[in-house]
Amino acid sequence: MKKVATVEQTRQAEKNIFKNGTTPYELMGVVGRLLAKNLAEYERILFLCGTGNNAGDGYAAASVLLDKNKEITLWIPFGKYSDSGIKYYQECVKKGVKCIYGYKDIDFSDYDLIVDCLYGIGFHGELNDEAKRLIERINASGKIVFSADVPSGLNADNGIASCAIVADRVFSVGFAKYGLYLNSGKDYAKETIILSLEFKGEAGTLLEPEDCSEFILPRKNDSHKGRYGYIALFGGSENYSGAIKLSNLATSAVYSGSGVVKLVVPDAIAHAVAPFMLESTLYSEKQFETAIKGTACIGVGCGWGRNADRKALLTALFEKADCPIVLDADGLFAWKQNGLPRNGNLLIITPHYAEMAMLAGVSIEEVRSEPLNIAIHFSLKNSCITVLKGPSTIVTDGKTIYVTNRGCAGMATAGSGDVFLGILTAIVGQKHDNLLKSVAFATILNGIAGEMAQKTFTDIGMTAKDTVDYIRPAIINLRESCRIV
């Protein structure tokens, strides 16, 4: 597992290192050596260096590479240096490094690689016009670009940027940063590698497929469907019959390993849905108490509509169910209309940003600016697990934080939420030991299935059904990643 942190958490981890006797100059040297090791395959390297310690890391790396006879150029547009950084800059000058000062028109064809050390994790706000033009020129250069810690111009906490370096690779120091995955972060940081410094301190977890082997172990021959969970999925309404979508919802749960899937729909649409149900069983909402008996998890909300009777049915579910309940889409709206009641049987909510704004009573821009804090505080206040969906996903109960970085642009299509609800309800229904990690794993399985589908159908023409079709190949892919045969 890799750690992911806020700017403040990263700074506190640095302070912990300094308390143990390491100086900022020494720490910068360690970072420089690690960075240089990852740049060693390139011969002609341009370092773009700003004014802070991020620039100092670049100078330290350049000093190491000069000793290896690399052709190094330092581009220093601002002419300012941090206390530790200036020492490494002076080392480079003594070794005869070529320097370019100020904003200049540079012929990028002279270089194999550009290393971005312009702005670090402390950057927030807006770039000035000169810095914007500089970054735009680099992005248009066609050169390989690596960034130290975070692409310059990107907010390291929330991933928001109006203009930022598009980095082919980011070398994040000590911890990964939340902003590399949230909002626009993945558009600017195409690949992230963590430079391990054994940082100690508070941080979340970047959960990866290799961390999830317990969810995809081979099943015993001496087992039966009941061992893998009976689940119920509530969806559909007269205005949103969506038989195919509801079939996708149920099929995604079956493909994700559920023992038995019960689909519960209004009487008025049961005849339309029935022909599409194969392995699943179909119930009327009037039979909901029968449907939820013995269930290990209940998913609610896809195409459910917003009629007044939805509020009453959700209240009844909270009263009658004795298992976790997952709320999505219109299920979230009904919960809000009911006053956000707590559910002692464990509640899991799956909002996207607009739904999170509705639930928390804030604007969508506030959610974009502080997705992590809003998800944490909402979970604590309402005693629920929050799955905040976006380019990457935040999963938290308010105390533990998982970030999962799987999924793709092609999943931004109608019905994707239905598919995810089926996957999530199925995984939770299998009753693994760690509920929060089970929820996070469901986002990984969903994301990998979507990525595999996009490779076949492209990000433009992909449908939610394509993700469903790749759930089982995704499980094979996960087993290979975890070396399970």
Helices and strands as residue ranges (DSSP letters): E 2-5, H 7-19, H 24-39, E 44-49, H 53-67, E 71-76, H 85-94, E 98-101, G 108-110, E 113-117, H 129-139, E 144-148, E 169-173, E 176-177, G 178-180, H 185-188, E 192-195, E 204-207, G 209-211, G 213-215, G 225-228, E 230-235, H 243-255, E 260-265, H 267-273, G 274-276, E 281-284, G 285-287, H 288-292, E 297-302, H 308-320, E 325-327, H 330-337, E 347-349, H 353-360, H 364-369, H 371-382, E 385-388, E 393-396, E 401-404, G 409-411, H 416-429, H 435-461, H 464-469, H 471-481
